[in-house]
Amino acid sequence: MRGLARFFPPAPAPGDAGDAGLFGPGSTAWRIARERLVMAGGPAALLLQVAHPLVGEGVRAHSDFTTDPLRRLRGTLDAVLTVTFGDRAQVRAAAGHVARKHRPVTGTLVRSSASVPAGTPYSATDPGLALWVFATLVWTALQVRDRFLRPTTAEECDAYYRDMTQLAHLFGVTDAVLPEDYRGLERYVARQFRETLDAGPAARLIARQILAPEPPIIPAPLRPLPSILAAGLLPARLREAYGLPWRRRERVVFAVLRRTTRLVVPVLPGNVRYWPHYRVARDRVQTER
């Protein structure tokens, strides 16, 4: 399990005492994002991202996924946790780091997809592409919470979405492209499923590296789990396009995981259940200046 431990972001620095950052203890963002369980949606989120032909081409052309296939997920996770739970200085630093990484990611689509012609330009600073990446993170987080922890109400989904739009702004998503509420985001995601996403050769190559990285980061008996989790969360068309098995065996494992986590996670101690970023932030806002 050493590889898996190395993958997770370490506990952050304490930060400025009393500084709640963007959200704070009473926010829906803290209540949902603190759960380590949300990480179960990571493989599906990445596969959704790279199924957008322009995002997938940007990852293929500008990432070292062949030597470190999960670096994108690790970096995204670290940035999201820091912006969610950091103090204001940590939030600014994380957002600035992401902006510097994104600035040189530009190019054109090499091969036509079903929805986007070859030669179409892309840029990681494009608000429309940034919206798709943001949407995959919010959508998968709520899907995982709903299926693996407890049902999430429409009010909770809206509150989480409203909170996370502050994060979206920091990562280059403008108000002009943001849906008005979570229902709007769901409609946007469904439209992308129907009209844009295309698991072409680049996306399938990246998917293989994500779902079965070398060297492996989890023990051999658990290595099918990322594929099963992704298959259970993705829509059927994308699941089939990626060639993810969804036979009776995979469906049973997915169902057992759902039942088990719903029973086990609520009784776990906080230092196991929650990200250290949440615990550090909670202690920071409770500390007198």
N, C-alpha and C positions, 0 to 999 in steps of 0.2 A: 504493500500500500504506500510505500515511500513516494512512488511517482505521483500518486493521487494527491498526497499531502503537499508535494512541491507545486502541484497545479493550482491549489487554492491560494488566493491572496492572503498575505499575513495580516495580523492585527495592525491597524494604523497607529500613528503617533496620537497622543491624547488630544492635542489641539488646544485652543484657547478656552479656558474655563468659562462656563456659562454660555458659550456660543452654540446655539442650536443649528446653525447653518441654514439650509433652505427650508427645512420642514419642522422637525421637533417631535417630542414624545407623543403628542396627541394626534399626529398625522396618520392618515391611512397609508401613506408611503412607507413610514417606519414600520407599521404593523404588518404589512405584507412583505416588504423587501427584506425584513430581518430574517425570514425563514430560509435556512439552508436548502430546504426542500425545493424551493423555486429553481434551484440549479438543475433539477430533473428535466426542465424544459430547454436547457442549453443546446443539446443536439438538434432539437426541432427548430429552435430559433435560428441557428446557423444555417440549417438546410433551407429554411424559408428565405433567409437573406440572400444566399447565393443562387437561389432559383430565380431571382430577378436577374435577367441577362446582364444588365449594366453593373450591378453590384458584384455578381459572380465574376465578370471579366476584370473588374478592379481588384478583387481578391486574388484572382489567378495571376495577374500581371504584376502586382505590387506586394504580394505577401510571400513569406518563406514557408508556405504551408507544407511543402514537401519535406522540409527538415524539422519543422515545429508546427504540426497541423492544428494544434489547439491554441496557438498563441493568440489568435483573434478572439476566441471566446474568453481566454484568461485575461487579456487586456480589456475587453469590454466589461467583463465582470468587475475587475478592479476599478475601472473608471466609474461605473454605475454605483458601486458600493461607496466609493469615496464621495461622489457628488451627493448621494442620498444621505449619508451619515456624517460627512465631514463638517468641520467648521468652515467659516466663509473663506479663509485663506486656502484651506485644502481644496475647497470646491473650485476656486479660481485656478489653482495650480493644475488640478485634474482636467478641467475644461481646456486650459491652455495647451496641455500636453496632447490632448486629442486633436485640437485644431492644428497643431504643428505636424502631427502624424498624417492628417488628412490632406493638408495643403498640396503636397506633390502628387497625390493620387489622381491623375487625369489620363485620358487616352480616348480611344475609340473602340467600339465593338469589332472584333476581328471577324467573327463568323455570325451570319444571320441566325436569329432564333425565330420561333414561331410568331413572336409578337414584336420584335425589334430588329430592324434591318442592319446589316453590317455597315460600319462606318459611322454609326450613331455615337456622338461624343458622350463621355461620362466624366463626372468629377465628384470626389467624395465630399466636396463642399456644396453640392447641389441640394437645396432644401427638399426637393422631391425625393431624392434617393435617401437622404438622411431621415425623412419621414418613414420610409419603408423599414429601415433598420430599427428605428424607435418603435414602430408599430409591432414588429415581431417580438421585441422584448416585453412590451406591455401585454400583448395578446397571450404569449406563452406563459408569462408569470400568472396571469389570471386563470388560464386553462389548467395549469398545474395545481394551483390552490383549490380550484373548484373540484377537481377530480380526485386529488390525492390528500387533501386535508379536510375541507368542509365546503359546502355550497357557498358561493359568493353572491351576495344580493346585488341587484341592479344599482342600488345606492352606493354600495361599496365599490363597485366597478367604476362608477362615475367619479367618486371621491378620489380613488387611486389615479384615474386618468387625469383629473384636474391637477393633482399634485405633480404627476410625472411630466406634465407639459412644461413645468419649470426646468426640468432636466433637458427636455427636448430643445428648448430655446438655447441652452448652453452648448448643445451639440449641433447647432446650425439649422434646426427646424424652425421655420418662420410661422407667424400667425396666419399668413396667407394660405398655407397648405394644411394647417392643423384642423382636423375635424372638430366640430363644436363640442361633442361629448363622446362618451364611450360607445354609444350606439352608432354614432357616426364613424368611429374608428372601426367598429365591426363591419359596417357596410363597406368601408374602404378596403379592409383586408379581404372580404369576400369578392370584391371587384378585382383585386389583384389576383386572387386565385383563378378567377374566370378568364381574365383578359391578358395578363402580363407574365405570370410565372411560367417558367419553362426549364425543367431540369435537363439542360443540354450537356454536352460532353464536359465542359469546364465544371459545371455544378456537380456532375456525378463523380468526377475525379476528386474534387474537394471533399465530397461526401464520404468517399472511401477513406480518405485520410482522417476525417473527423471521427467516423464511427469505429474505425479499426486502426488507431495511430500506432506508429512504430517509433521508438519502443512503446509497448503497451503501458498504460498508466493504472490499470486495474487488474486484479487477479484473473487467471484464465476462466474460472467458472462463472465470473460475472461479465465477461466481455460481450455477450450478446445483448446486455441490458441497454446500452445506448441506442442500438438499432430498434429494440422493442419499444422503448420510450418514444423515440422519434416516430415510429410507425403508428403508435397509438394516438399521437397528437396531431399528426399531419392529415390533411384531407386525402381521401382515397386516390384522387388523380395524381397527386404528388408522391404519395407513398408508392404507387405503381411505377411512376416515372423514375424514381430512385432505385427501384428494384428491391424494396424492403419487404421481407417475408411478413405475411399477416395471416398465417394459417391458424388452425385451432390452438396449437401449442403457444404461439406468440400471444394470442388473445387471452388465453388462460393465465399466462405469466403476468400480462398487463393488469388483468382483473385482480389477481392475487396481490400484486404490488399496491394497487389502489386500496384494497381492504386493509392490508397490513399497515400502510402508512397512516391511514385514518385512525387506526387503533393505537399505534405506537407513538407517533410524533407528538400528540398532545400531552403524553406523560413523560416525555424526555426532559432531562434537566436543561436549563437555559444555555449552559455552556456547550451543549451538544446540539441543541435545536437551532440556535440563533448564530448568525455571523458575528465574529468578534467586533466588527465595525459598529454594530448596533450596541453592544455592551459598552464599548469605549465611548460612544456618543451619549448613551444614557448616563454614564458616570460623569462625563464632561459637563452636561447641562445641570447636573445635581450638585456640582462643585461650586462653592462660592468664589467669586472673583477676589 
